[in-house]
Amino acid sequence: MQANKAQGPVVWPLLLTLIGVVLLLDNFLLLEPLDVTALWPLLLVVVGAVLLLRGDFVPDDAVRNFSITRGNVEAGALVVSAGEIDVRVGSLERDDRLIAGQYAAGARPDMEVTDKQTELYFDRAATSWLNFADWELALARDLPWQVFVSTSIGDADVHLNEIISEGGVVATGLGDIRVTTPLETLTPLHLQSTAGSIYVMTPVGYQSRITVQKTNMFGVQMDERRYVEVEPGLYIALDADPQAPLVDIHVSGTFGDAYLA
């Protein structure tokens, strides 16, 4: 694995410089008598600025880039427990890599290899509680993946349209789920949310079969130009290539809606 530390923001040094200048001017009587406690709103300013620039509070080593070479791995499993952090999963363009992207500092992914199968673990508990930087992961396209992503209040964007899926689960508490269906699913991919919306996007030509467990509090909104409900809760893509492999998705939720596009 190769990791590079991201460059830190300049907000903190600028804030310290500003406060130092103000205090010096006050000490040399160049300002009216100054109540230092009146400067506390600057803390809100800096917190807001850091969140806008970085997405987290931690300077210097908040995010690290990484990449892992493919080696002789022929199948992979990705396990992400992200808590309140947003997660984005996509596909790699380079065939010599197994996975690449960025993760929060202190949360170096664990990797286990058995024969030609690898499992990669990303755990929110290993990061600083002040760090809210998004996790971005890209997977090799030429091997099957199991994908397990869970968040509490974070969103999960999982775009598998160039990936062969061996199944898995994408689950959120309050966060939304956005999934682009895989190229093929060897076993069903399950999408679950307690109080978030679930968006399922099917690329043109993919043979998608989406089963939605509807309730009084969890319904379905679909693009009628793209899908047809062949029986209660079962939706089929209209523009599928008959030669395309089957993509099987199961969707369930407690509050909210599923959106098929």
C-alpha positions in Angstrom: 0.0 0.0 0.0 1.1 3.5 -0.8 -0.2 6.4 1.3 0.3 10.1 0.9 -0.6 12.7 3.5 -2.9 15.4 2.3 -1.8 19.0 2.6 -3.3 20.8 5.6 -5.5 23.9 5.4 -4.2 27.4 6.0 -7.2 28.5 8.1 -5.7 27.7 11.5 -2.4 29.6 10.9 -4.3 32.6 9.5 -6.6 32.7 12.6 -3.7 32.5 15.0 -1.9 35.3 13.1 -5.0 37.5 13.2 -5.6 37.0 16.9 -1.9 37.7 17.6 -2.0 40.9 15.6 -5.1 42.1 17.4 -3.6 41.4 20.8 -0.3 43.1 19.9 -2.2 46.2 18.8 -4.1 46.2 22.0 -1.0 45.8 24.1 0.6 48.9 22.4 -2.6 50.9 23.0 -3.3 51.2 19.3 -6.8 49.8 19.9 -9.5 50.7 22.3 -9.5 48.6 25.5 -10.2 45.1 24.2 -12.2 42.3 25.9 -10.5 39.1 24.7 -13.6 37.1 25.4 -15.4 39.1 22.7 -13.2 37.2 20.2 -15.0 33.9 20.8 -17.2 34.2 17.6 -13.9 33.8 15.6 -14.0 30.2 16.7 -17.3 29.7 14.9 -15.8 31.4 11.9 -12.8 29.1 11.8 -14.9 25.9 12.4 -17.2 26.9 9.5 -14.3 27.7 7.2 -12.6 24.4 7.9 -15.7 22.4 7.3 -16.2 24.2 4.0 -12.6 23.7 2.9 -11.9 20.2 4.2 -15.1 18.6 5.5 -13.5 17.9 8.9 -11.9 19.7 11.9 -8.6 17.9 11.9 -5.6 19.8 10.3 -2.7 18.3 8.4 -3.3 14.6 8.3 -7.1 14.5 8.0 -7.1 12.5 4.8 -4.7 10.1 3.2 -4.6 8.7 -0.4 -3.8 5.1 -0.9 -3.6 2.4 -3.5 -3.0 -1.4 -3.4 -1.6 -3.4 -6.2 -3.6 -6.3 -7.7 -1.1 -9.1 -7.3 -2.7 -12.5 -7.9 -6.1 -11.7 -6.2 -9.1 -13.0 -8.1 -11.9 -12.0 -5.8 -12.4 -9.3 -3.2 -14.7 -8.3 -0.3 -15.0 -4.6 0.8 -16.3 -4.1 4.4 -16.9 -0.4 5.4 -18.3 0.7 8.7 -18.5 4.4 8.3 -20.7 5.8 11.1 -21.6 9.4 10.3 -19.1 9.6 7.4 -20.2 9.7 3.8 -18.9 6.9 1.6 -18.4 6.9 -2.2 -17.5 3.7 -4.0 -16.7 3.5 -7.7 -14.4 1.6 -10.2 -10.8 1.9 -11.1 -9.5 2.7 -14.6 -6.1 1.0 -14.1 -6.1 -2.8 -14.2 -3.0 -3.2 -12.2 -4.6 -1.9 -9.0 -6.9 -3.7 -6.6 -8.3 -0.7 -4.8 -7.4 3.0 -4.5 -8.9 6.2 -3.0 -8.8 8.2 0.2 -9.6 7.4 3.8 -9.5 9.3 7.1 -6.1 9.4 8.8 -5.7 6.9 11.6 -8.1 4.5 9.8 -5.6 2.6 7.7 -7.6 -0.2 6.1 -7.0 -3.7 7.3 -6.3 -6.3 4.6 -6.6 -10.1 4.8 -5.6 -12.4 2.0 -6.6 -16.1 1.8 -5.4 -17.9 -1.2 -6.5 -15.6 -4.0 -9.4 -13.9 -2.1 -8.8 -10.6 -0.3 -10.9 -8.8 2.3 -10.5 -5.1 3.1 -11.9 -3.4 6.2 -12.5 0.3 6.8 -13.7 1.2 10.3 -15.0 4.5 11.6 -14.0 3.5 15.2 -10.3 3.8 14.1 -10.6 7.5 13.2 -10.6 10.7 15.3 -14.1 11.6 16.3 -13.4 15.1 14.9 -12.7 13.8 11.5 -15.6 13.9 9.0 -13.7 13.7 5.8 -15.5 11.6 3.2 -14.2 8.1 2.3 -13.7 7.6 -1.5 -12.9 4.1 -2.7 -12.4 2.7 -6.3 -12.4 -1.0 -7.0 -10.8 -3.1 -9.7 -13.2 -3.9 -12.5 -11.9 -7.3 -13.6 -12.8 -9.4 -10.6 -16.0 -10.1 -8.6 -16.6 -8.1 -5.4 -18.7 -8.5 -2.3 -19.6 -5.0 -1.0 -20.7 -4.4 2.6 -21.2 -0.6 3.4 -22.9 0.7 6.5 -23.4 4.2 7.9 -25.4 5.7 10.7 -26.1 9.2 9.4 -23.7 9.3 6.5 -24.8 8.9 2.9 -23.6 5.9 0.8 -22.9 6.5 -3.0 -22.1 3.1 -4.5 -21.6 3.1 -8.2 -21.0 -0.5 -9.4 -21.9 -0.2 -13.1 -18.5 -1.5 -14.2 -18.2 -4.1 -11.4 -19.2 -7.8 -11.1 -21.0 -8.1 -7.8 -21.0 -11.2 -5.6 -23.7 -9.6 -3.6 -23.5 -7.7 -0.3 -25.4 -5.1 1.7 -25.5 -1.3 1.6 -27.3 -0.1 4.7 -27.8 3.3 6.3 -29.6 4.7 9.4 -30.6 8.3 8.5 -28.4 8.6 5.4 -29.5 8.2 1.8 -28.3 5.4 -0.5 -27.5 6.0 -4.2 -26.6 2.9 -6.1 -25.8 2.4 -9.8 -26.5 -1.3 -10.5 -23.6 -3.6 -11.1 -22.7 -5.1 -14.5 -23.8 -8.5 -13.1 -24.8 -9.9 -9.7 -23.9 -13.5 -8.8 -26.1 -13.2 -5.7 -28.6 -10.4 -4.9 -27.3 -7.0 -3.6 -29.4 -5.8 -0.7 -30.1 -2.1 0.0 -31.6 -1.1 3.3 -32.3 2.3 5.0 -34.1 3.1 8.3 -35.0 6.7 7.6 -33.3 7.6 4.3 -34.2 7.5 0.6 -32.8 4.8 -1.7 -32.0 5.7 -5.3 -31.3 2.9 -7.8 -30.0 3.9 -11.2 -29.9 1.3 -14.0 -27.6 2.0 -17.0 -29.2 1.5 -20.4 -29.0 -2.1 -21.6 -28.6 -3.6 -18.1 -31.1 -6.4 -17.3 -32.1 -5.2 -13.8 -34.7 -7.0 -11.6 -35.4 -4.9 -8.5 -37.5 -6.2 -5.7 -38.9 -3.6 -3.3 -40.4 -4.5 0.1 -43.1 -1.8 0.2 -44.9 -0.7 3.4 -47.2 2.1 4.5 -44.2 4.2 5.3 -41.9 3.1 2.5 -43.0 3.4 -1.1 -41.7 3.4 -4.6 -41.3 6.2 -7.2 -40.2 5.0 -10.6 -39.5 6.3 -14.0 -42.2 4.7 -16.1 -40.0 5.1 -19.2 -37.4 2.8 -17.7 -39.2 0.3 -15.6 -42.4 -1.8 -15.5 -43.9 -3.4 -12.4 -44.5 -7.0 -13.5 -46.0 -8.0 -10.1 -46.4 -6.2 -6.8 -43.0 -5.0 -5.7 -41.1 -6.5 -8.6 -39.7 -4.1 -11.2 -37.9 -4.9 -14.5 -35.9 -2.5 -16.7 -37.6 -1.9 -20.0 -34.6 -1.3 -22.2 -32.6 -4.3 -21.2 -30.3 -6.2 -23.6 -31.6 -9.8 -23.7 -28.0 -11.0 -23.8 -27.0 -9.0 -20.7 -26.5 -10.9 -17.4 -29.1 -10.6 -14.7 -28.7 -7.8 -12.1 -30.7 -8.7 -8.9 -31.4 -5.9 -6.4 -33.4 -6.2 -3.2 -34.6 -2.9 -1.6 -36.2 -2.3 1.8 -36.7 0.6 4.2 -38.7 1.8 7.2 -39.4 5.4 6.4 -38.8 7.1 3.1 -39.1 6.0 -0.5 -37.2 4.0 -3.2 -36.6 5.9 -6.5 -35.9 3.9 -9.6 -34.3 5.8 -12.5 
